[in-house]
């Protein structure tokens, strides 16, 4: 089976990073031959070049749609592609058009990572329910659910959860680098998050929660708050934090390559999103044995079980979020139980070896049904 993974994304987002992980996991499978197609200026292109991966590029200019369509058709014919695996909405447009010029035995599948509602427009319904899409892979049941009113044949829908290298990420040690960088006292507790500064992450609620925690703090140690990430709302969020009198309590680090390395320094990982697929950061926190307190966004409740592997709250419920964070900080037995349960869950269900098996079986089943 020859597979062409197609993305039109220039930045290295979670979807493309995970696609590349699957690509590498399946390289050892001799009955699968994989290729990647991405924009020539994409971060992924430079990674593929460095790693000597099997990849092609196209120019993402004013004729980007036509360029991508032509590239898909040429590569499929040259490499005898049997499966086109699409990884974003724009690439889907090109893939569906390209299918009109390819053999009937070519299969097209789509991966979907986010649970943003699909706008109720004819063209959207037509695109996502198109009969040429053989399967739609979602990263959580919450993402799969967005297709309920669009896809009548539920056999076309499948959930394959993302995964991480639990052993590698879990081996990261707390080096107190944030304490040193921001001159925190050694007894300072850190409540942090790793997120893009975008509307979907609702970091205004993170700030509201931080303010409530500071007011209610009945622990014996000071608590500081850290937001790792960058995005379009940076200036607004910094201003809002100042308005809440949190200048000396809440710190914006910007994007940093060592985000997962500093994760073990968190005492609580706080997620305040309003939409999600199922962020890898949850799995990473589990692997680093950092308790998670989160909103019920997307697929998060599928792995964060209230009181067992973390705590959940409704969207924008800063009161409950604050209370749950303090509960964890104050109760070492509860914190220990959550860490243990969450680590077992991510090890058993969301390690790379599990995802490797799931994707290999998926492609094998797809092959047998063609």
BELTA-V210044 format. One line per field, one symbol per residue. burial: 1 if it has 9 or more other C-alpha atoms within 8 Angstrom, else 0. Layout:
BEGIN
burial->???
END
This chain:
BEGIN
burial->1111111111010001111001101110000111111111111111011000001011110001001111111011100011111111001111111110010001111111111000000001100110001111111111110101011000011111111101001101010001100001000111111111110011101111111110000000001111111100110011011101010001111000001111111111111111111101011111111111111111111001100111111010110011111101100000101111111011100111011101110000000000
END
